[in-house]
Amino acid sequence: MAALTWGRLVKRKMAADSASASASASAPVLFSLLARSRRCHATVGTSKEDEDTHAHSTSPSILGPDLPDIWSSLPTSPPRPIPIPIPIPIPMPPAPPTIIDGKSIAQEIRSHISKHVINLKNSYDKVPGLAVILVGHRRDSQSYVRYKIKACNEVGITSFLAQLPHSCSEDEVIDSVTRFNEDPSVHGILVQLPLPQHMDEERILGAVSLHKDVDGFHPLNVGNLALRGRQPLFIPCAAKACLQLLLRHQIDLVGKHAVVIGRSKVVGLPTSLLLQRHYSTVSIVHAFTHRPEEITREADIVISAAGVANLVRGSWLKRGVVVIDVGTNPIEDPDSEHGYRLTGDVHFDEAVKVASAITPVPGGVGPVTIAMLLSNTLDAAKEACRSSV
Ligand SMILES: Nc1nc(=O)c2c([nH]1)NC[C@@H]1CN(c3ccc(C(=O)N[C@@H](CCC(=O)O)C(=O)O)cc3)C=[N+]21
């Protein structure tokens, strides 16, 4: 059998697509698609109209535009070399990298949410409520839960906390979830992860009502995120935070190579799905990947969520790369207030010399993740208003 060349495959695909797409797959079409998507990106989360017409957390901007697949044609013959005059090299110092300020972006989002919370109270006499279930006494989980409750208080969201001992049974956690599912003053439920080893995480997360799943971990929400043309009710907060940071800094995603390090349900998996919905070419690097540094070095965008302090060295990164560091790894530090400090997955001091933009830890993705949780809770409360009238 004659081997199918890449060019033939592309031509076949183009022939199939041309039935649905009236335009041919010429460069101008591709450019107009790119321009369309750029216009979409430019309006993300900033326009009032966008906020109001798509009050839902899964507004098209965060999910990306829904464009048809039109493959650009590959050149049939190698391009003829054009003589280029040799420029005289002028040494240019590299531009200093943008340090992406998650703290101030989170502050901006929170003040926007506060206004919506007040409107909801005034118009519907409804106050959004978030319930957090914390099992066990992990120091880091306790801190994260504290941040979440503090952030709720700041924007006027009511918070409920169920604290259960490490030794409690799986059914006791499910009972707690069920109580919050039935409570009309609770609009969002978050089960803090990780749960103790003896518990079936999927069973517990599956018990959270789909309409209160502000973490976006319910299988139906994950499935709808994975399927183009579908809209999940909620997108996981950390993944949404990564996209917020990229879109707010107008980082082009279409056709760009994004390497996601880690494949967790909380960050890696949903972020890779979301990036695909924005037309990035996504590679997922994980603990079993051979030569992760070589794959990562190819990336235009690196999103690291491995949970390993300083895993990503400067030598793993291409010059000009955009780095989003989701890692929050506690490192023993007797000099700091709580006996530990947080470090990202990325060796910041090395990466900052190579990257064009980078998030710090702390003060990068973390605060925006919490702002996204508030935003999901607000959306859940708005949806509850809609379905009760
Ligand atoms: N059901 C569930 N949902 C989660 O979203 C979830 C979870 N479980 N388990 C753990 C991870 C981790 N996570 C963080 C959120 C905010 C910060 C955050 O705000 N970090 C601050 C830390 C400030 C400091 O401690 O100094 C910062 O990076 O600036 C960190 C980590 C959410 N997670």
The ligand as a Gaussian input file, in Angstrom:
#p B3LYP/6-31G(d) Opt

LIG

1 1
 N      -10.764000      21.019000      46.317000
 C       -9.643000      21.707000      46.134000
 N       -9.663000      22.803000      45.349000
 C       -8.527000      23.541000      45.178000
 O       -8.550000      24.532000      44.437000
 C       -7.342000      23.144000      45.852000
 C       -7.389000      22.010000      46.644000
 N       -8.538000      21.315000      46.769000
 N       -6.287000      21.585000      47.290000
 C       -5.045000      22.286000      47.234000
 C       -4.909000      23.147000      45.988000
 C       -3.941000      24.277000      46.181000
 N       -4.717000      25.482000      46.050000
 C       -4.239000      26.763000      46.306000
 C       -5.031000      27.875000      46.262000
 C       -4.543000      29.124000      46.581000
 C       -3.237000      29.291000      46.964000
 C       -2.742000      30.651000      47.326000
 O       -3.492000      31.573000      47.519000
 N       -1.448000      30.838000      47.456000
 C       -0.848000      32.066000      47.884000
 C       -0.093000      31.721000      49.136000
 C        0.275000      32.817000      50.014000
 C        1.110000      32.315000      51.191000
 O        0.799000      31.276000      51.793000
 O        2.096000      32.983000      51.469000
 C        0.097000      32.578000      46.769000
 O        0.538000      31.750000      45.954000
 O        0.372000      33.757000      46.740000
 C       -2.416000      28.201000      46.974000
 C       -2.915000      26.949000      46.655000
 C       -5.996000      25.153000      45.800000
 N       -6.170000      23.853000      45.759000

